[in-house]
Amino acid sequence: MHILARTTFAAASILLMLLAVLLVGFGLSDLVTQLFHRSWQSAQTAVVHAISYVVIALAVFDVAKYFMEEEVILSRGKHTLAEARVSLTKFITSIIIAVFVEGYPLLRQAGVRYSSMHLR
């Protein structure tokens, strides 16, 4: 059962790492497309989205790295409470950063819509 769990975590970690790389690639390709084929206003939005994609990809990659290190390579459990606390803090921090960065473009768009409504 232990080997099955380690294999599953390894496969999931590798898949998450590949998806993170793809996310960065899609963000960059969208950015290049917007810069050369659209207006500067849409390019500005594409830059914010590309930053969002990269930060989310880094968070996903960090989660995959965490799973690989903790569940596949080390797979020994935590010896001390301090080790567990540090690992959990890094894991939660990555997820929180990804959630906030994902929400930033939405807040910005809402702010633009709201301010344009008051100008009319």
C-alpha positions as CSV (number, residue, x, y, z in Angstrom):
1,M,0.0,0.0,0.0
2,H,2.9,2.4,0.8
3,I,4.3,1.8,-2.7
4,L,1.0,2.6,-4.3
5,A,0.7,5.8,-2.4
6,R,4.2,6.9,-3.3
7,T,3.6,6.1,-7.0
8,T,0.3,7.9,-7.0
9,F,1.9,11.0,-5.4
10,A,4.8,10.8,-7.9
11,A,2.5,10.6,-10.9
12,A,0.3,13.5,-9.6
13,S,3.3,15.6,-8.8
14,I,4.8,15.1,-12.3
15,L,1.4,15.9,-13.9
16,L,1.0,19.1,-11.8
17,M,4.5,20.2,-12.8
18,L,3.7,19.7,-16.5
19,L,0.5,21.5,-16.2
20,A,2.3,24.4,-14.5
21,V,4.7,24.7,-17.3
22,L,1.8,24.6,-19.8
23,L,0.1,27.4,-17.9
24,V,3.2,29.6,-18.2
25,G,3.4,28.8,-21.9
26,F,-0.3,29.7,-22.5
27,G,0.1,32.9,-20.5
28,L,3.2,33.9,-22.6
29,S,1.6,33.0,-25.9
30,D,-1.5,35.0,-25.0
31,L,0.7,38.0,-24.0
32,V,2.7,37.8,-27.3
33,T,-0.5,37.6,-29.3
34,Q,-2.0,40.6,-27.5
35,L,1.1,42.7,-27.8
36,F,1.5,42.3,-31.6
37,H,-2.0,41.9,-32.8
38,R,-4.3,43.9,-30.6
39,S,-4.5,47.4,-29.0
40,W,-2.3,48.5,-26.1
41,Q,-5.3,48.4,-23.8
42,S,-5.8,44.7,-24.4
43,A,-2.0,44.2,-24.1
44,Q,-2.2,45.8,-20.6
45,T,-4.8,43.3,-19.6
46,A,-2.8,40.5,-21.1
47,V,0.3,41.5,-19.0
48,V,-1.8,41.3,-15.8
49,H,-3.2,37.9,-16.9
50,A,0.3,36.7,-17.8
51,I,1.6,37.7,-14.3
52,S,-1.4,35.9,-12.8
53,Y,-0.7,32.8,-14.8
54,V,3.0,32.7,-13.8
55,V,2.2,33.2,-10.1
56,I,-0.5,30.5,-10.2
57,A,1.9,28.2,-12.1
58,L,4.6,28.8,-9.5
59,A,2.1,28.0,-6.7
60,V,1.0,24.8,-8.5
61,F,4.6,23.8,-9.1
62,D,5.5,24.5,-5.4
63,V,2.6,22.2,-4.3
64,A,3.8,19.5,-6.7
65,K,7.4,19.9,-5.4
66,Y,6.0,19.7,-1.8
67,F,4.2,16.4,-2.6
68,M,7.3,15.0,-4.4
69,E,9.6,15.9,-1.5
70,E,7.4,15.0,1.4
71,E,5.5,12.0,0.1
72,V,7.7,10.4,-2.5
73,I,11.4,11.2,-1.8
74,L,11.4,11.6,2.0
75,S,8.3,9.6,2.9
76,R,9.3,9.2,6.5
77,G,6.8,11.5,8.2
78,K,7.7,14.5,10.3
79,H,10.1,13.9,13.2
80,T,9.3,17.1,15.0
81,L,6.4,19.5,15.3
82,A,8.5,22.3,14.0
83,E,9.3,20.4,10.7
84,A,5.6,19.8,10.2
85,R,4.7,23.4,10.9
86,V,7.3,24.8,8.4
87,S,6.1,22.4,5.7
88,L,2.4,23.2,6.3
89,T,3.1,27.0,6.4
90,K,4.9,26.8,3.0
91,F,2.1,24.8,1.5
92,I,-0.7,27.1,2.7
93,T,1.2,30.2,1.8
94,S,1.6,29.0,-1.8
95,I,-2.1,28.4,-2.1
96,I,-3.1,31.8,-0.5
97,I,-0.8,33.7,-2.9
98,A,-2.3,31.9,-5.9
99,V,-5.8,32.7,-4.8
100,F,-5.1,36.4,-4.2
101,V,-3.3,36.8,-7.4
102,E,-6.1,35.1,-9.3
103,G,-8.6,37.5,-7.7
104,Y,-6.6,40.7,-8.6
105,P,-7.6,40.9,-12.3
106,L,-11.2,40.4,-11.3
107,L,-11.1,43.2,-8.8
108,R,-9.4,45.4,-11.2
109,Q,-12.1,44.8,-13.9
110,A,-14.8,45.4,-11.4
111,G,-13.2,48.7,-10.4
112,V,-13.0,49.8,-14.0
113,R,-16.6,48.9,-14.6
114,Y,-17.7,50.6,-11.4
115,S,-15.8,53.8,-12.1
116,S,-17.1,54.0,-15.6
117,M,-20.7,53.7,-14.4
118,H,-20.2,56.7,-12.2
119,L,-18.8,58.8,-15.0
120,R,-21.9,58.6,-17.1
